[in-house]
Every structure is written in C-alpha cells, then in structure tokens.
Amino acid sequence: VESTRNYTLPSVAMESGTTFGDDISLYGYETDTNGADLAVTLVWQARQTPADNYKVFVHLLDEEGQIIAQSDAEPADGYSTSGWLDGEVVIDRHRLPLPLNSEPATYRLRIGLYEAVSGVRVPVVDGSGQPLPDDAVVLEP
C-alpha cells in the first residue's frame, strides 16, 4: 500500500518561518477570496511527532484587531497532530465568511495552535527565535 504522507514542501504565496513549540513549523500560507468567503491554506511541517493533539485557530481581524470571523478545527479535516511524522508536510484549508459590508477594508489573519483538551495555546516563535505575543502569528494582509 502506498503511503499518503507528504514530505515535499509546495510553493506558497507567503512563507512564514514560525515554529510552534518544538514540534510544528508553519512553513507558509496562501489566501484567496471566493465571493463571500476567504479561503486560507496553511502549510505545516512536523519537526518531530507532536505528543499532543492540537487544534488550529484562524481569526480574521478587522482594522481594530477585533475578530470578525474564525475557524477552529483539527488540521487537514481531522488529521490529528499526534499522528504526524518528522518532516511530514500537512496542507490545512480553512474557509472564513467575509463581512457583508461592501466597503474595502484591510484585514489580517491570526493563526495559532492550542491543546484540544485544555485549550492552552502552543507557544510560537518567529524565524529569529523571538516569542510572539498571545502565542499567535499575525499574517500580513
């Protein structure tokens, strides 16, 4: 039986370089607007097999930093992080409803991981090893 695991990093619109705990890196991401929705594709890579099952949160923030849409789910339609292997690449898609107002606005995305049972966020550092506030990475608009 052929493995369905993926170890090849795809090309992405934006690279991230952030690391969550010791286990998982957010390699990069892409966004696409499709009518009333914002499609967010996250590319994760396991640095080792995570000990815990994490959920992903994706927050759409307005210009004041308020959450106007969000997604909370296990990555990749329920692919438990505790099953990821060292070096494995996981493509994780989320869909967020865009606000109905038609005025152009600048939105940002806030991404993070949290323990499914306790709700505690996984600490995240940027590419230079600096901790990020609120244990989340804010992606450029």
PAGU-48336 format. One record per residue (C-alpha): residue in three letters; residue number from 1; x, y, z. Coordinates in steps of 0.5 Angstrom, whole numbers. Layout:
! residues N
<r type="ala" seq="NUM" xx="X" yy="Y" zz="Z"/>
...
//
This chain:
! residues 141
<r type="val" seq="1" xx="0" yy="0" zz="0"/>
<r type="glu" seq="2" xx="3" yy="7" zz="-2"/>
<r type="ser" seq="3" xx="4" yy="12" zz="4"/>
<r type="thr" seq="4" xx="-1" yy="18" zz="3"/>
<r type="arg" seq="5" xx="4" yy="22" zz="7"/>
<r type="asn" seq="6" xx="7" yy="28" zz="4"/>
<r type="tyr" seq="7" xx="14" yy="30" zz="5"/>
<r type="thr" seq="8" xx="15" yy="36" zz="0"/>
<r type="leu" seq="9" xx="14" yy="43" zz="1"/>
<r type="pro" seq="10" xx="10" yy="46" zz="-4"/>
<r type="ser" seq="11" xx="11" yy="53" zz="-7"/>
<r type="val" seq="12" xx="7" yy="58" zz="-3"/>
<r type="ala" seq="13" xx="5" yy="66" zz="-4"/>
<r type="met" seq="14" xx="8" yy="68" zz="3"/>
<r type="glu" seq="15" xx="13" yy="64" zz="7"/>
<r type="ser" seq="16" xx="12" yy="64" zz="15"/>
<r type="gly" seq="17" xx="18" yy="61" zz="19"/>
<r type="thr" seq="18" xx="15" yy="61" zz="25"/>
<r type="thr" seq="19" xx="15" yy="55" zz="30"/>
<r type="phe" seq="20" xx="10" yy="52" zz="35"/>
<r type="gly" seq="21" xx="13" yy="49" zz="41"/>
<r type="asp" seq="22" xx="19" yy="44" zz="39"/>
<r type="asp" seq="23" xx="14" yy="40" zz="34"/>
<r type="ile" seq="24" xx="11" yy="44" zz="29"/>
<r type="ser" seq="25" xx="13" yy="50" zz="24"/>
<r type="leu" seq="26" xx="8" yy="54" zz="20"/>
<r type="tyr" seq="27" xx="12" yy="54" zz="13"/>
<r type="gly" seq="28" xx="8" yy="59" zz="9"/>
<r type="tyr" seq="29" xx="1" yy="60" zz="7"/>
<r type="glu" seq="30" xx="-4" yy="63" zz="2"/>
<r type="thr" seq="31" xx="-11" yy="66" zz="2"/>
<r type="asp" seq="32" xx="-16" yy="67" zz="-4"/>
<r type="thr" seq="33" xx="-23" yy="71" zz="-4"/>
<r type="asn" seq="34" xx="-28" yy="67" zz="-7"/>
<r type="gly" seq="35" xx="-34" yy="71" zz="-7"/>
<r type="ala" seq="36" xx="-37" yy="72" zz="1"/>
<r type="asp" seq="37" xx="-31" yy="67" zz="3"/>
<r type="leu" seq="38" xx="-24" yy="68" zz="5"/>
<r type="ala" seq="39" xx="-20" yy="61" zz="3"/>
<r type="val" seq="40" xx="-14" yy="60" zz="8"/>
<r type="thr" seq="41" xx="-9" yy="55" zz="6"/>
<r type="leu" seq="42" xx="-4" yy="54" zz="11"/>
<r type="val" seq="43" xx="2" yy="49" zz="10"/>
<r type="trp" seq="44" xx="5" yy="46" zz="17"/>
<r type="gln" seq="45" xx="11" yy="42" zz="17"/>
<r type="ala" seq="46" xx="13" yy="37" zz="23"/>
<r type="arg" seq="47" xx="19" yy="38" zz="26"/>
<r type="gln" seq="48" xx="18" yy="32" zz="30"/>
<r type="thr" seq="49" xx="12" yy="28" zz="32"/>
<r type="pro" seq="50" xx="8" yy="32" zz="37"/>
<r type="ala" seq="51" xx="6" yy="29" zz="44"/>
<r type="asp" seq="52" xx="-1" yy="32" zz="44"/>
<r type="asn" seq="53" xx="-7" yy="33" zz="39"/>
<r type="tyr" seq="54" xx="-7" yy="41" zz="37"/>
<r type="lys" seq="55" xx="-13" yy="45" zz="34"/>
<r type="val" seq="56" xx="-12" yy="51" zz="29"/>
<r type="phe" seq="57" xx="-15" yy="57" zz="30"/>
<r type="val" seq="58" xx="-15" yy="62" zz="25"/>
<r type="his" seq="59" xx="-18" yy="69" zz="26"/>
<r type="leu" seq="60" xx="-20" yy="74" zz="21"/>
<r type="leu" seq="61" xx="-18" yy="81" zz="25"/>
<r type="asp" seq="62" xx="-21" yy="88" zz="23"/>
<r type="glu" seq="63" xx="-17" yy="94" zz="23"/>
<r type="glu" seq="64" xx="-18" yy="95" zz="30"/>
<r type="gly" seq="65" xx="-16" yy="88" zz="32"/>
<r type="gln" seq="66" xx="-23" yy="85" zz="33"/>
<r type="ile" seq="67" xx="-25" yy="78" zz="31"/>
<r type="ile" seq="68" xx="-30" yy="78" zz="25"/>
<r type="ala" seq="69" xx="-29" yy="71" zz="23"/>
<r type="gln" seq="70" xx="-26" yy="65" zz="26"/>
<r type="ser" seq="71" xx="-25" yy="58" zz="25"/>
<r type="asp" seq="72" xx="-23" yy="53" zz="30"/>
<r type="ala" seq="73" xx="-21" yy="46" zz="28"/>
<r type="glu" seq="74" xx="-16" yy="40" zz="28"/>
<r type="pro" seq="75" xx="-12" yy="41" zz="22"/>
<r type="ala" seq="76" xx="-13" yy="38" zz="15"/>
<r type="asp" seq="77" xx="-20" yy="36" zz="16"/>
<r type="gly" seq="78" xx="-19" yy="32" zz="23"/>
<r type="tyr" seq="79" xx="-11" yy="29" zz="22"/>
<r type="ser" seq="80" xx="-9" yy="29" zz="29"/>
<r type="thr" seq="81" xx="-2" yy="32" zz="30"/>
<r type="ser" seq="82" xx="0" yy="27" zz="34"/>
<r type="gly" seq="83" xx="0" yy="22" zz="28"/>
<r type="trp" seq="84" xx="5" yy="27" zz="24"/>
<r type="leu" seq="85" xx="12" yy="24" zz="23"/>
<r type="asp" seq="86" xx="18" yy="28" zz="23"/>
<r type="gly" seq="87" xx="19" yy="32" zz="16"/>
<r type="glu" seq="88" xx="12" yy="31" zz="14"/>
<r type="val" seq="89" xx="8" yy="37" zz="11"/>
<r type="val" seq="90" xx="1" yy="38" zz="12"/>
<r type="ile" seq="91" xx="-4" yy="42" zz="8"/>
<r type="asp" seq="92" xx="-9" yy="45" zz="12"/>
<r type="arg" seq="93" xx="-15" yy="49" zz="9"/>
<r type="his" seq="94" xx="-20" yy="54" zz="13"/>
<r type="arg" seq="95" xx="-26" yy="58" zz="10"/>
<r type="leu" seq="96" xx="-28" yy="64" zz="13"/>
<r type="pro" seq="97" xx="-34" yy="68" zz="12"/>
<r type="leu" seq="98" xx="-32" yy="75" zz="10"/>
<r type="pro" seq="99" xx="-36" yy="81" zz="13"/>
<r type="leu" seq="100" xx="-42" yy="83" zz="9"/>
<r type="asn" seq="101" xx="-41" yy="90" zz="8"/>
<r type="ser" seq="102" xx="-38" yy="92" zz="1"/>
<r type="glu" seq="103" xx="-33" yy="98" zz="4"/>
<r type="pro" seq="104" xx="-26" yy="96" zz="2"/>
<r type="ala" seq="105" xx="-22" yy="94" zz="9"/>
<r type="thr" seq="106" xx="-15" yy="92" zz="11"/>
<r type="tyr" seq="107" xx="-16" yy="85" zz="15"/>
<r type="arg" seq="108" xx="-11" yy="81" zz="18"/>
<r type="leu" seq="109" xx="-10" yy="74" zz="20"/>
<r type="arg" seq="110" xx="-8" yy="71" zz="27"/>
<r type="ile" seq="111" xx="-6" yy="64" zz="27"/>
<r type="gly" seq="112" xx="-4" yy="59" zz="32"/>
<r type="leu" seq="113" xx="-5" yy="52" zz="35"/>
<r type="tyr" seq="114" xx="-8" yy="50" zz="42"/>
<r type="glu" seq="115" xx="-8" yy="44" zz="46"/>
<r type="ala" seq="116" xx="-15" yy="41" zz="44"/>
<r type="val" seq="117" xx="-17" yy="39" zz="52"/>
<r type="ser" seq="118" xx="-14" yy="44" zz="56"/>
<r type="gly" seq="119" xx="-15" yy="50" zz="51"/>
<r type="val" seq="120" xx="-8" yy="52" zz="52"/>
<r type="arg" seq="121" xx="-4" yy="56" zz="46"/>
<r type="val" seq="122" xx="2" yy="53" zz="44"/>
<r type="pro" seq="123" xx="8" yy="58" zz="45"/>
<r type="val" seq="124" xx="10" yy="61" zz="38"/>
<r type="val" seq="125" xx="17" yy="64" zz="36"/>
<r type="asp" seq="126" xx="19" yy="68" zz="30"/>
<r type="gly" seq="127" xx="24" yy="66" zz="25"/>
<r type="ser" seq="128" xx="30" yy="69" zz="29"/>
<r type="gly" seq="129" xx="27" yy="65" zz="36"/>
<r type="gln" seq="130" xx="23" yy="71" zz="39"/>
<r type="pro" seq="131" xx="17" yy="69" zz="42"/>
<r type="leu" seq="132" xx="10" yy="72" zz="39"/>
<r type="pro" seq="133" xx="5" yy="76" zz="43"/>
<r type="asp" seq="134" xx="-1" yy="72" zz="45"/>
<r type="asp" seq="135" xx="2" yy="65" zz="43"/>
<r type="ala" seq="136" xx="0" yy="67" zz="36"/>
<r type="val" seq="137" xx="2" yy="69" zz="29"/>
<r type="val" seq="138" xx="-1" yy="75" zz="25"/>
<r type="leu" seq="139" xx="0" yy="74" zz="18"/>
<r type="glu" seq="140" xx="0" yy="80" zz="13"/>
<r type="pro" seq="141" xx="-6" yy="83" zz="10"/>
//
